[in-house]
Amino acid sequence: MPSNAHDVAAAVLAHVGPVEAMRLQKLVYYSQAWHLALVDEPLFTDTIQAWRDGPVVVTLWDRHRGQRTVSSWPTGDPGRLSAAADKVVALVCQVYGGLSGDDLSELTHNELPWRVARQGVPDHQPSKAAIPAEEMKRFYRRRSLAGLSAADLVSGGLNGPGDLGIGSVERKQVLAAIRDDFRHPVTDAEPGFPEPVSSAFATDRGHRKPSRVEVRLHRERPQRGNTARRG
């Protein structure tokens, strides 16, 4: 049976433990986005909408509605994820898992998929517009993750920062780099990376360590609680 958004939510919680609902939603979104970029196919078919606080999987929202913190996901099974999907979710959790829900929301607001889906709707206004998978795939293929391009990650068998033994200090530097990177959105005029090849996940070829980041960690804003309003 193929995986669905519930399986991905359960897998995220298995990696990061109990999290606020907004943070869970964004980690599921980034798992979908990077899976599209690296494996060339979606993790799940559930629609992701461009809500006011960033991307939201509505089928998941209907399940955790009213909960500030989500600690388990009984309707999902991480075991249904393929080997490649499991690697993508693990990598996303390693890189983005230390960010708050507010931080992740801010990042998505600075990225093209969320903004393009809303088509000029002001940030403070609700929207139920779907974020197209092709827009996500195209955008994230041009980005880097923990200092590695999409092409580097695929050619290296999707080895992430956890595989490189990054300590707490460098982890903070990586998180600071993510914040800085996503404050500079990619435009359609910039060249993309080569198309990824799914079979590259089977081996560890040509993997290189990311360079150390010389960026100070930005102070995180206080976390917001989950609200019961949609959009």
N, C-alpha and C positions, 0 to 999 in steps of 0.2 A: 504493500500500500504506500503511495507517495506521501511525503510529509505535507503538513498544512501549517497555518500560522500558529495553531495551538501547540503543535510539536516544537516549533521554533521557540515559542514563549517558554515552554517547559525546559528546553535545552539552555536557554539564557539563564533561567533561574538556577539550573544545576551548576552553572559556571560562576555566577556572581552572588547567589543567595538572595534573601529577601530584598526587594528594592521598591522604591516609590513607583506608582503606576506610570507616571510620565517617563521615567527612566527606562522602564521595561519596554514601553512602546517604541522609544527611540532606538534601543538596542535591537529590537526585532526589525525595525526599519533599516538600520545600517546592515544587518545581516542579509536582508533581501537585496539591498543596493549593491553590496560588495559581492554577493553571490552572482548577481547579474553581470557585474563587471568582470569577474574572474572565471566563472564557469559557463557564462553565456546562456544561462537559463534561470528562471525564477525558482526560489526556494518554495514558494507557495503561490496560489492563485488568488487568495483573498485580496480585496481591494484596499489600497492605502490612500487615504484622503488627506488633503492639505488643510488641516484644521488651523485655528488661530495659534495654538501653541506648538505647531509643527506637525509632521506626519503622524497619522493615527490609523491603525488597523481596526476597522469598526467591529469586526467579529470578536476581537480581543476586548475592545472597550465595553461591549455588551456583557462580557463575562466578568470584568473587574470593576464595573461601574459602582461608584460609591466607596471604593476601597482606597485608602491613602497609601498603604503598603501591600504589596503582593508577595506572598512567601511560597506559594505552590501553585501548580497548574495541573489538576487532576485529569482534565480533558485532553492533555497533550502527552506525547510519548517521544522522548529524545531518541529512542532506539529506531524510530522510523526514518531518521535522517541518514542520507548516504554518507560515505566516508568523506567526500569532498565538502558536503554541506556541514558536517560536524567540524571540519577544520576551519571553515569560514566563520561559523558562529563562535568558535573558540578564539579565533584571532580578533574578531570584533570585540568580544568581551575583554580580552587582554588589553586592547588599545583604548577602547571607549569606556570600559566598565568603571573606571575611576572617576568619571565625570558625573556631575549631578544632573538631575532632570532639566534644570534651568540651563545649564551649560549646553546640553545636547539640543535643547530646543533652540537656543541661540545659534548654534552651528547650522542647524537645518534651515533657519531663517536666512542665512547668508549663502545658501546653495541654490543653484538654478532649478533643480527639480521641484522644490516646494514653491518657489516664486513663479516659475512658468505655469504650474498647475493653477495657481490662483489668478493669473492673468490681470495683475494690477489691483486686486482687492487689497485695501489697506490692511496692514499687519494686525490691527486690533479688531478687525471685522471677521465674523465667522465665514467659513466656506466648507463645502462638502465636495469640492472638485477632486477627482481622482488624479493621482500622480502617475503618469504613464511609465511603464516599465522601460520602454526604449529611452526615455529621457534620463532615467536613473542610470541605465547601463552606459549611455554615452558620456554622462558627466563623470561618473566615478572611474571610468577607464582612464581619464586624464589626470586623476589625482594620485597622491602618494599615501601610503598607509604605513606609519611607523618608519618613515624614511625610505620606503621601497615603492617603486612604481607598480602598477598592475602587472605589467609585463615581467618585472623582476620577481614578483610574488609567484606568478604562474611558473616561470622557468625554474624557480627554486623549490617547487613542490609545496608552495604555500607555507613556508616556515615563517613563523611570526616572532615578535619580540620575546615571548615566553621561552621559545626554543633557543634564544641567544643569551639567556641568563641576565637580562637587564634587571638591575637593582632598583630600589625605591627612588633613589635620587634621579637616575636616568629615566625612570618611568615618569616622574614629574616633568622632566624636560621634554619627553615625547608628547605628553598631554599638552604642554605649553605650545609645542610646535603645531599640534592639531588645531588649537585655537587660532594661532597666527595664520596657518595655511588657509583655513576656511573663511578668513576675513578678506581673502583675495579671490573671489569667484572666477572660475574659468569661463571664458567667452567662446562662442562658436568659432572665432577666428583662430584659436589656438589649436595646434596639431594634436591628435590623439595618439595613444600608444598602439602598438600592433595588436591584432586580434588575439585573445588568449586561446590556448589549446587545452581542452579538458584533460587529455591523457598525461599532461605534464605533472599532474598531481601524484603520479605513481612513483616518481623518483625525486632525488634531491640533487638538482643540477645547477651549477653556477650561482649558488646562493651567496650573497654578500651581506655583510653587516651594515646596518644603517649608520651614517655618520652621527657623531654626538651633537646634540642640539645645544646651541648657545643662546637660548631664549629664557628669560626669567618667567617663572610660573605666575600667571595672573591670579589675583585673589578671586576665589569662587564666591558667587553670590549666594545668599541664603536660599535653601530649597523651598519651593512652593508645594503646598498640598494638592492632591488631586481634587478636581471639581466634578460636579455631576452634570455640567453643561456640555452639550455636544457642539462641535464646530469651533 
